[in-house]
Amino acid sequence: MKVQKQPADIQPNQTRSRRSFLAAIWGGLGIVAVAEFLWIGASFFKPRKSQQNSDTGGIIEVGAVGDFAPGSVTPFRQGGFYLSRLKKGGFLALSSRCTHLGCVVSWHQESARFECPCHSSIFDITGNVIRAPAPRPLDYFSVVIEKGRVSVQTDKKIKRQRFRDKQVTNA
């Protein structure tokens, strides 16, 4: 019986250690993939943080009562709202975010309505839904009028199911 000699540079355990090393690498990558999947899943179910306007501390002074003509809408990008001055003279600060999926709506003066560019929802000057798919009117913010100056409190969006006269702040 003849015994074969292996070359001096190859050891029988080297093949096994390479395989075990690669198996450990693949196992580690698998664990990382599962951890990422669980993290993404947990992030999906975690509630969103409320969107607060940290630049202004929550209150934005927008101007004097006389600066806004009845029947006008003025955008305020800094606060993320439109200030509507209704024909009767009252003020309503409407969120610029559509209640369907959160796209930014735009005001069209010629048609006197807000239009969502994403899914074509349409709202009137008070934020009521004229055309779906938006499920409810635009959210609004509290308006405060003191000494002839108009301020909007942007730290808390108020959700509503329909427009009511008590949502309007009169001068």
Backbone as a ProteinNet text record, in pm:
[ID]
protein_1_A
[PRIMARY]
MKVQKQPADIQPNQTRSRRSFLAAIWGGLGIVAVAEFLWIGASFFKPRKSQQNSDTGGIIEVGAVGDFAPGSVTPFRQGGFYLSRLKKGGFLALSSRCTHLGCVVSWHQESARFECPCHSSIFDITGNVIRAPAPRPLDYFSVVIEKGRVSVQTDKKIKRQRFRDKQVTNA
[TERTIARY]
83.4	0	89.5	54.2	133.3	60.3	123.9	62.8	104.7	0.4	32.5	63.4	163.2	198.9	129.4	82.4	23.8	132.4	119.2	218.3	221.5	334.2	356	269.9	231.1	155.9	5.2	-48.7	-192.2	-214.4	-293.5	-330.4	-475.2	-510.8	-648.1	-751.4	-716.8	-810.9	-833.4	-746.9	-764	-892.6	-928.9	-1051.1	-1172.2	-1172.6	-1283.3	-1289.7	-1181.9	-1184.7	-1231.1	-1198.1	-1248.7	-1399.8	-1447.3	-1591.4	-1664.5	-1609.3	-1674.8	-1670	-1562.3	-1552.9	-1661	-1674	-1776.1	-1916.9	-1937.2	-2068.3	-2099.2	-1998.7	-2018.2	-2051	-1983	-2010.6	-2155	-2197.9	-2335.2	-2436.6	-2406.2	-2496	-2508.7	-2395.9	-2397.7	-2477.7	-2458.8	-2535.5	-2685.3	-2719	-2859.3	-2920.1	-2842.2	-2889.4	-2909.8	-2816.2	-2829.6	-2954.5	-2979	-3096.7	-3225.8	-3232.1	-3351.8	-3369.6	-3260.4	-3268.4	-3319.5	-3271.4	-3319.6	-3467.8	-3510.2	-3650.4	-3737	-3695.8	-3772	-3774.5	-3663.7	-3656.5	-3750.2	-3750.9	-3839.9	-3985.5	-4015.2	-4151.3	-4196.2	-4109.6	-4143.2	-4161.4	-4079.6	-4092	-4224	-4270.1	-4396.1	-4513.4	-4512.6	-4623.9	-4612	-4496.9	-4476.6	-4550.1	-4624.8	-4695.7	-4597.6	-4640.2	-4556.4	-4548.6	-4437.6	-4426.5	-4512.3	-4572.6	-4653.6	-4563.2	-4615.4	-4536.4	-4558.1	-4460	-4468.7	-4376.2	-4414.3	-4334.1	-4234.3	-4113.5	-4013.5	-3952.4	-3966	-3908.4	-3977.4	-4105.5	-4181.5	-4227.1	-4209	-4257.1	-4406.9	-4470.7	-4612.2	-4703.8	-4661.9	-4749	-4682.9	-4758.2	-4708.6	-4798.8	-4741.3	-4818.8	-4817.2	-4934.1	-4942.6	-4970.5	-5019.2	-5043	-5165.5	-5200.1	-5316.5	-5442.3	-5555	-5683	-5708	-5675.9	-5699.3	-5611.7	-5507.4	-5418.9	-5483.8	-5592.8	-5656.1	-5796.5	-5817.5	-5948.1	-6047.5	-6175.5	-6275.7	-6279.9	-6290	-6292.1	-6154.2	-6048.2	-5911.8	-5850.8	-5748.4	-5672.2	-5524.7	-5450.5	-5308.5	-5228.2	-5127.9	-5046.7	-4936.5	-4906.5	-4795.7	-4715.6	-4612.8	-4531.5	-4460	-4414.9	-4340.8	-4423.5	-4552.2	-4637	-4712.6	-4707.6	-4777.6	-4928.1	-4975.5	-5119.3	-5156.8	-5286.7	-5346.2	-5438.1	-5432.9	-5524.6	-5637.5	-5757.5	-5875.2	-5949.8	-5977.6	-6066.3	-6197	-6297.9	-6426.7	-6498.3	-6598.5	-6670	-6736.2	-6777	-6838.5	-6734.3	-6604.1	-6498.4	-6425.6	-6470.6	-6405.7	-6279.8	-6192.2	-6065.4	-6067.1	-6002.9	-5989.4	-5851.3	-5767.7	-5633.4	-5639.7	-5626.7	-5639.4	-5503.1	-5486.7	-5362.2	-5343.3	-5218.1	-5188.1	-5175.3	-5200.3	-5187.8	-5323.9	-5334.2	-5457.5	-5483.6	-5609.4	-5645	-5649.2	-5623.4	-5619.2	-5485.8	-5376.2	-5243.3	-5137.8	-5177.7	-5083.3	-5010.2	-5054	-4990.8	-5022.8	-4938.9	-4960	-5061.7	-5172.5	-5275	-5236.1	-5291.5	-5265.4	-5398	-5394.7	-5514.2	-5519.4	-5634.7	-5656.1	-5760	-5714.5	-5799.9	-5912.7	-5881.2	-5982	-6100.9	-6078.3	-6187.9	-6230.8	-6159.2	-6188	-6195.7	-6088.7	-6085.5	-5941.8	-5926.2	-5799	-5800	-5687.4	-5678	-5554	-5571.3	-5460.8	-5402.4	-5272.7	-5212.8	-5191.9	-5195.6	-5165.9	-5283.9	-5400.9	-5515.4	-5641.5	-5627.2	-5735.6	-5848.2	-5821.8	-5923.5	-5940.3	-6062.5	-6090	-6163.9	-6125.4	-6183.6	-6227.8	-6331	-6374	-6293	-6327.4	-6250.9	-6254.5	-6355.8	-6362.6	-6295.5	-6244.5	-6176.1	-6265.7	-6395.4	-6487.1	-6453.4	-6473.6	-6446.3	-6554.1	-6509	-6599.8	-6592.9	-6469.6	-6450.9	-6352.1	-6390.3	-6307.5	-6186.4	-6088.1	-6090.4	-6062.5	-6043.6	-6018.7	-6137.4	-6110.3	-6219.1	-6287.8	-6220.8	-6277.9	-6219.4	-6272.9	-6222.1	-6077.4	-6016.3	-5880	-5877.1	-5769.2	-5751.4	-5731.9	-5752.1	-5734	-5657.6	-5611.5	-5537.5	-5617.4	-5593.8	-5660.4	-5607.2	-5699.7	-5664.3	-5697	-5603.4	-5622.6	-5609.3	-5704.7	-5699.1	-5694.7	-5583.7	-5565.4	-5515.5	-5583.2	-5544.9	-5529	-5618.9	-5617.6	-5511.5	-5437.8	-5333.7	-5380.3	-5353.4	-5394.5	-5274.8	-5294	-5191.4	-5253	-5168.2	-5213.5	-5128.9	-5195.4	-5126.9	-5106.2	-4982.3	-4953.5	-4904.3	-4897.9	-4845.1	-4948.2	-5075.8	-5177	-5277.5	-5274.4	-5371.5	-5501.4	-5612.2	-5742.8	-5811.3	-5845.4	-5914.6	-6064.5	-6134.3	-6278.6	-6345.8	-6474.8	-6552.9	-6629.9	-6655.5	-6719.6	-6697.1	-6723.5	-6708	-6825	-6791.3	-6891.6	-6853.5	-6953.7	-6928.7	-6841.3	-6843.7	-6763.5	-6612.5	-6574.6	-6433.6	-6374.1	-6458.6	-6417.3	-6394.5	-6282.3	-6253.1	-6291.5	-6382.4	-6429.3	-6346.6	-6328.9	-6247.1	-6321
-115	0	123.4	207.7	327.4	446.5	525.8	644.1	765.1	841.8	962.5	1074.1	1146.7	1262	1385.5	1465.8	1591.4	1696.3	1789.3	1896.2	1968.3	2022.6	2084.7	2208.3	2277.6	2401.9	2379.6	2258.5	2233.5	2143.1	2188	2112.9	2065	1949	1900.5	1990.3	2059.9	2144.3	2279.7	2319	2449.3	2454.5	2348.4	2346.1	2360.1	2290.7	2301	2438.4	2500	2631.8	2738.2	2723.1	2817.7	2804.6	2681.7	2660.2	2713.6	2689.4	2738.7	2892.2	2949.8	3096.1	3152.9	3096.5	3143.4	3120.6	3007.8	2981.2	3085.7	3122.7	3224.8	3360.5	3395.2	3521.3	3522	3414.7	3408.5	3410.7	3343.5	3345.9	3486.2	3557	3694.9	3786.6	3771.1	3852.3	3822.5	3698.2	3661	3726	3728.2	3791.2	3941.6	4005.6	4148.9	4174.7	4090	4106.6	4093.2	3995.4	3977.2	4097	4147.9	4264.6	4386.5	4408.2	4521.3	4506.5	4387.5	4362.2	4392.3	4348	4374	4522.5	4592	4735.8	4813.1	4778.5	4845.9	4817.1	4693.7	4658.9	4734.5	4744.8	4819	4967.2	5023	5164.2	5191.1	5095.1	5111.7	5122	5043.7	5042.3	5146.4	5209.7	5311.5	5438.6	5503	5625.9	5738.2	5824.3	5937.8	6040.6	6112.3	6224.2	6337.1	6414	6525.7	6629.9	6690.1	6788.6	6924.2	6968.4	7098.2	7194.5	7318.9	7420.8	7475.2	7423.6	7463	7598.8	7646.3	7774.9	7891.1	7878.2	7991.7	7976.5	7862.6	7842.4	7819.1	7802.5	7771.6	7886.6	8011.1	8125.1	8212.9	8240.3	8325.8	8447	8564.9	8687.7	8717.5	8724.5	8736.1	8877	8965.5	9103.7	9163.6	9282.7	9353.9	9302.6	9320.5	9277	9341.9	9469.2	9543	9500.3	9420.8	9374.5	9267.7	9210.7	9099.7	9139	9139.7	9175.8	9061.9	9094.3	8988.2	8907.4	8774.6	8685.5	8649.9	8681.6	8654.4	8535.7	8477.4	8367.3	8401.5	8397	8430.8	8310.1	8266.2	8150.8	8192.8	8106.3	8125.4	7995.7	7990.4	7868.5	7835.5	7937.7	7915.1	7834.4	7860.8	7789.2	7672.8	7659.7	7550.2	7567.4	7691.5	7715	7826.8	7835.6	7944.9	8020	8152.5	8233.2	8279.1	8228.3	8266.2	8374.9	8483.4	8585.6	8570.8	8526	8498.8	8629	8620.8	8741	8817.3	8746.6	8812.3	8876.6	8856.7	8921.5	8831.7	8710.3	8619.3	8556.7	8506.8	8444.8	8295.1	8220.7	8076.2	8038.2	7975.1	7931.8	7783.7	7753	7615.5	7554.1	7428.9	7356.7	7345.3	7350.1	7337.9	7191.4	7098	6954.7	6892.2	6821.2	6750.8	6640.1	6619.4	6517.2	6377.5	6365.4	6233.7	6166.9	6221	6161.8	6264	6386.1	6484.5	6567.3	6565.5	6650.5	6796.8	6886.9	7029.8	7081.4	7135.2	7190.8	7332.2	7377.8	7515.3	7587.1	7717.6	7801.1	7856.2	7844.6	7898.2	8009.4	8131.7	8249.2	8254.1	8221.3	8231.5	8137.5	8021.4	7928.2	7931	8007.8	8022.9	7887.7	7808.6	7678.8	7630.3	7537.4	7470.2	7342.2	7312.6	7191.8	7113	6982.6	6892.6	6841.8	6862.8	6820.4	6668.8	6597.2	6453.8	6368.8	6390.7	6304.6	6383.9	6512.6	6599.2	6624.4	6618.2	6659.9	6811.3	6859	7001.5	7044.3	7161.9	7216.4	7359.9	7406.1	7545.4	7635	7762.9	7859.5	7829.3	7753.1	7714.7	7580.1	7515.1	7387.1	7265.7	7286.3	7173.3	7101.8	6971.1	6889.1	6913.9	6951.7	6964.9	6839	6787.4	6664.5	6573.5	6446.4	6345.1	6312.6	6242.2	6136.9	6181.6	6309.6	6353.3	6311.9	6248.6	6196.1	6300.2	6413.9	6515.8	6651.9	6760	6894.5	6913	7018.9	7052.9	7079.6	7039.1	7070.3	7220.5	7272.1	7415.3	7443	7567.3	7612.4	7723.4	7743.4	7850.9	7986.4	8080.2	8217.4	8304.7	8394.2	8485.9	8627.9	8713.9	8854.3	8938.1	9011.8	9099.5	9235	9338.8	9477	9496.1	9435.1	9451.2	9370.9	9284.8	9201.2	9055.8	8990.8	8852.3	8760.3	8657.8	8556.1	8418.2	8323.3	8185.5	8093.6	8006.5	7911.4	7781.6	7758.6	7646.4	7519.9	7519.6	7400.6	7288.6	7315.9	7210.2	7221.4	7119.3	7109.8	7055.6	7114.7	7069.9	6995.7	6869.8	6789.1	6811.9	6802	6823.3	6737.1	6717.2	6638.9	6726.7	6851.5	6947.4	7088.6	7185.3	7325.8	7368.3	7443.7	7503.3	7648.7	7732.8	7875.6	7904.6	7818.8	7843.1	7826.9	7770.3	7756.3	7887.7	7982.9	8112.1	8209	8284.3	8387.9	8522.1	8591.6	8721	8835.3	8936	9052.9	9142.2
0	0	0	-93.1	-109.9	-49.8	27.2	88.8	7.2	-30.5	-105.7	-8.9	-43.2	38.4	-19.6	67.5	22.9	18	-74.3	-77.1	56.9	89.3	220	240.9	133	151	163.6	142.7	155.7	275.2	365	484.1	468.2	516.3	501.2	570.4	677	750	683.9	590.8	526.7	446.9	377.6	299.1	390.1	498.5	592.9	655.8	688.3	751.4	653	524.7	425.3	412	408.2	398.5	520.9	636.2	757.2	763.6	711.7	706.5	614.5	494.7	401.6	455.7	522.1	582.5	690.3	767.8	870.9	807.7	697.8	627.2	578.2	510.6	459.5	573.3	681.9	798.2	855.1	864.1	914.2	823.8	692.5	597.8	607.9	630.5	648	771.1	880.2	1003.4	981.6	910.1	880.3	795.8	696.1	610.4	691.1	779.1	861.9	955.5	1013	1101.6	1026	902.9	823.2	792.2	757.1	727.9	849.5	966.7	1088.6	1122	1100.8	1128.8	1036.6	908.3	813.1	848	883.4	922.4	1046	1145.8	1267.7	1237.1	1149	1111.4	1041.1	963.3	891.5	988.2	1095.2	1188.6	1299.1	1314.4	1417.3	1376.9	1466.5	1429.9	1395.4	1302.9	1263.1	1374.3	1375.5	1468.1	1414.1	1504	1457.3	1392.4	1287.7	1214.4	1278.2	1352.1	1415.6	1346.3	1346.3	1281.2	1382.1	1380.6	1479	1446.8	1322.5	1285.5	1354.2	1384.2	1433.5	1577.3	1635.7	1771.3	1775.8	1658.9	1657.2	1623.2	1641.8	1612.6	1507	1400.5	1292.8	1283.8	1297.7	1277.7	1128.8	1068.1	922.5	872.9	957.4	914.9	979.8	931.8	983.3	915	982.4	928	792.5	778.4	654.9	538.4	564.6	457	369	414.5	343.8	298.9	168.8	112.4	131.8	155.1	163.7	33.5	47.1	-68	-121.8	-45.6	-92.3	-18.7	-80.3	-20.8	-35.8	75.2	75.5	122.8	42.1	85.2	181.8	277.9	370.8	373.2	290.1	278.9	408.5	479.5	604.2	704.1	711.6	806.4	745.2	612.9	546.5	546.8	525.6	526.5	429.6	402.7	326.4	421.2	417.4	497.5	407	432.7	355.5	430.1	361.5	417.7	342.7	411.8	350.1	315.5	229.7	183.5	296.8	402.8	518.9	610.3	580.2	657.3	755.2	777.1	870.9	812.3	901.2	860.8	890.2	800.3	815.6	763.2	847.2	806.9	773.1	643.2	595.1	568.1	605	577.4	427.2	384.2	241.5	198.4	289.4	260.3	234.4	124.1	88.1	190.7	222.7	321	260.2	132.1	68.1	96.5	39.4	60.6	100.8	131.2	182.8	79.1	-45.5	-147.3	-116.4	-164.5	-141.7	-244.1	-193.4	-281.2	-322.1	-433.2	-478.1	-497.5	-474.2	-488.2	-629.9	-693.1	-827.9	-817.4	-828.1	-810.4	-913.3	-1040.1	-1145.9	-1125	-1067.8	-1040.3	-893.5	-811.4	-668	-597	-613.1	-546.3	-529.3	-434.3	-412.2	-495	-560.1	-641.7	-601.2	-588.2	-556.7	-688.3	-710.5	-836.9	-848	-737.6	-739.2	-785.9	-726.3	-755.6	-785.7	-813	-861.2	-762.4	-633.6	-537.3	-550.8	-527.9	-536.9	-411.1	-357.8	-235.5	-261.4	-189.7	-203.5	-109.3	-102	-23.4	126.6	172.4	313.7	340.2	234.1	249.3	231.5	204.6	182.4	53.2	52.2	-65.9	-171.3	-291.1	-404.9	-490	-506.9	-584.5	-511.6	-498.6	-431.6	-518.9	-467.2	-366.7	-223.4	-198.4	-60.6	26.7	142.3	225.2	313	334.2	423.3	388.2	445.5	415.8	460.5	409.4	451	600.4	666.6	807.9	821.8	942.8	962.8	1091.8	1104	1221.3	1289.2	1417.5	1491.6	1446.9	1429.6	1394.4	1514.5	1549.7	1661.6	1608.3	1645.6	1605.7	1732.8	1750.3	1865.9	1818.6	1860.6	1827.5	1676.5	1600.6	1456.3	1382.7	1453.7	1392.7	1388.2	1276.7	1257	1279.8	1362.5	1388.7	1369.6	1329.2	1308.4	1395.4	1468.7	1557	1479.3	1433.5	1343.5	1413.4	1545.2	1613	1627.2	1598.3	1609.5	1495.5	1408.2	1299.2	1355.1	1314.4	1360.9	1246.4	1271.2	1170.9	1184.7	1072.4	1074.7	969.8	986.8	891.3	793.2	833.7	743.7	796.5	710.8	749.9	838.8	943.2	1032.3	1056.1	1078.1	1096.9	1218.6	1319.2	1440.6	1413.8	1299.1	1264	1211.9	1179.7	1125.2	1240.7	1231.4	1330.3	1268.4	1333.8	1282.2	1338.3	1253.9	1292.2	1387.8
[MASK]
+++++++++++++++++++++++++++++++++++++++++++++++++++++++++++++++++++++++++++++++++++++++++++++++++++++++++++++++++++++++++++++++++++++++++++++++++++++++++++++++++++++++++++

